[in-house]
């Protein structure tokens, strides 16, 4: 009799465990195609932005030689230069501490910031222009500033022609 009782208890415990373990799966719905539809939907814009950032970091890493091309150095370094330009020195120095902790070259930040500053003021109405300039200067800190259009062609600026 005790064998039967033990078997019955074990079977009931197993049945209860299966019941409680599978109950949440049945509570979610009985349509197995709903899961397929959710998997087939296109990625959200947030995921597209994240993959775009990852590709940008990878491209910058390939274009920049040495430790300044490491993804963590690129990301932190560009943020430091951006923060320095916007006069947020406290946050920039905190990021710079992390940049140094990762073993990234501090001379690259100096050269990049010098490049950004030498190119002149940035249009505040174009929010992406600072990021693009920092990106270009990070890849090649020796980029020469482009002179304004009036300085390139003085006759066009004064309205006179030389014939």
C-alpha positions as CSV (number, residue, x, y, z in Angstrom):
1,X,0.0,0.0,0.0
2,X,2.8,2.4,0.8
3,X,4.3,1.9,-2.7
4,X,1.0,2.9,-4.2
5,X,0.8,6.0,-2.1
6,X,4.3,7.1,-2.9
7,X,3.7,6.6,-6.6
8,X,0.4,8.5,-6.4
9,X,2.1,11.4,-4.6
10,X,5.0,11.5,-7.1
11,X,2.6,11.5,-10.0
12,X,0.4,14.3,-8.5
13,X,3.5,16.4,-7.8
14,X,4.7,15.8,-11.4
15,X,1.2,16.7,-12.8
16,X,1.1,19.9,-10.6
17,X,4.6,20.9,-11.8
18,X,3.6,20.4,-15.4
19,X,0.3,22.3,-14.9
20,X,1.9,25.3,-13.3
21,X,4.9,25.3,-15.7
22,X,2.7,25.2,-18.8
23,X,-0.1,27.5,-17.6
24,X,1.6,30.7,-18.6
25,X,2.2,29.5,-22.1
26,X,-1.5,28.7,-22.6
27,X,-2.5,32.0,-21.0
28,X,-0.6,33.9,-23.7
29,X,-3.0,32.8,-26.4
30,X,-3.7,29.9,-28.6
31,X,-2.7,31.4,-31.9
32,X,0.7,30.0,-32.8
33,X,0.8,32.2,-36.0
34,X,0.8,35.4,-33.8
35,X,4.4,34.7,-32.8
36,X,5.3,34.2,-36.4
37,X,3.8,37.6,-37.4
38,X,5.6,39.3,-34.6
39,X,8.9,37.9,-35.8
40,X,8.3,38.9,-39.4
41,X,7.6,42.6,-38.6
42,X,10.4,45.0,-39.7
43,X,12.8,46.2,-37.1
44,X,11.8,49.3,-35.1
45,X,13.5,52.7,-35.8
46,X,15.4,52.4,-32.6
47,X,17.0,49.2,-33.7
48,X,17.8,50.8,-37.1
49,X,19.5,53.7,-35.4
50,X,21.5,51.4,-33.2
51,X,22.7,49.3,-36.1
52,X,23.5,52.6,-38.0
53,X,25.6,53.8,-35.0
54,X,27.4,50.4,-34.9
55,X,28.2,50.6,-38.6
56,X,29.5,54.2,-38.2
57,X,31.7,53.1,-35.3
58,X,33.1,50.2,-37.3
59,X,33.8,52.4,-40.3
60,X,35.5,55.0,-38.2
61,X,37.6,52.2,-36.5
62,X,38.7,51.0,-39.9
63,X,39.6,54.5,-41.1
64,X,41.5,55.5,-37.9
65,X,44.8,53.7,-37.1
66,X,46.1,52.7,-33.7
67,X,44.2,52.7,-30.4
68,X,42.3,55.9,-31.4
69,X,40.4,53.6,-33.8
70,X,39.1,51.2,-31.0
71,X,35.3,51.5,-30.8
72,X,35.4,52.6,-27.2
73,X,38.0,55.3,-28.0
74,X,36.0,56.5,-31.0
75,X,32.8,56.8,-29.0
76,X,34.2,58.4,-25.9
77,X,36.6,60.6,-27.8
78,X,33.9,62.1,-30.1
79,X,31.7,62.7,-27.1
80,X,34.6,64.5,-25.3
81,X,35.2,66.8,-28.3
82,X,31.5,67.5,-28.7
83,X,31.2,68.4,-25.0
84,X,34.3,70.6,-25.2
85,X,32.8,72.5,-28.1
86,X,29.5,73.0,-26.2
87,X,31.5,74.3,-23.1
88,X,30.3,71.4,-20.9
89,X,33.7,71.0,-19.3
90,X,32.7,69.0,-16.2
91,X,31.1,66.3,-18.3
92,X,33.9,66.4,-20.8
93,X,36.5,65.8,-18.2
94,X,34.5,62.9,-16.7
95,X,34.4,61.3,-20.2
96,X,38.1,62.1,-20.6
97,X,38.9,60.2,-17.4
98,X,37.1,57.2,-18.9
99,X,38.9,57.7,-22.2
100,X,42.2,57.6,-20.5
101,X,41.2,54.6,-18.4
102,X,40.6,52.6,-21.6
103,X,44.1,53.4,-22.7
104,X,43.0,55.7,-25.5
105,X,45.5,58.3,-26.8
106,X,44.8,61.7,-25.4
107,X,46.8,63.4,-28.1
108,X,44.1,62.4,-30.6
109,X,41.5,64.3,-28.7
110,X,43.7,67.4,-28.7
111,X,44.3,67.2,-32.4
112,X,40.6,66.6,-33.2
113,X,39.4,69.5,-31.0
114,X,42.1,71.7,-32.7
115,X,40.7,70.6,-36.1
116,X,37.1,71.4,-35.1
117,X,38.0,74.8,-33.7
118,X,40.1,75.8,-36.7
119,X,37.2,75.3,-39.0
120,X,35.2,78.1,-37.4
121,X,31.7,78.5,-36.0
122,X,29.0,76.0,-36.6
123,X,25.5,76.8,-37.6
124,X,23.3,76.3,-34.5
125,X,20.3,75.6,-36.7
126,X,21.9,72.5,-38.2
127,X,22.2,70.1,-35.2
128,X,24.0,67.4,-37.2
129,X,26.8,69.7,-38.4
130,X,28.8,69.5,-35.2
131,X,28.6,65.7,-35.2
132,X,29.7,65.5,-38.8
133,X,32.6,67.9,-38.2
134,X,33.7,66.0,-35.2
135,X,33.5,62.7,-37.2
136,X,35.5,64.1,-40.1
137,X,38.1,65.6,-37.7
138,X,38.3,62.3,-35.7
139,X,39.2,60.4,-38.9
140,X,41.6,63.0,-40.2
141,X,42.6,65.6,-37.6
142,X,44.9,67.4,-40.1
143,X,41.9,68.5,-42.3
144,X,42.5,72.1,-43.4
145,X,39.6,74.5,-42.9
146,X,37.7,75.4,-46.0
147,X,37.8,79.2,-46.7
148,X,34.4,80.9,-47.1
149,X,33.1,81.1,-50.7
150,X,33.6,84.9,-50.9
151,X,37.3,84.5,-50.1
152,X,37.7,81.8,-52.8
153,X,36.4,84.0,-55.6
154,X,36.8,87.7,-54.8
155,X,35.4,88.8,-58.2
156,X,32.1,87.0,-57.6
157,X,31.7,88.6,-54.2
158,X,32.1,92.1,-55.5
159,X,30.0,91.6,-58.6
160,X,32.8,92.6,-61.1
161,X,34.1,90.4,-63.8
162,X,37.5,90.3,-65.4
163,X,37.1,90.2,-69.2
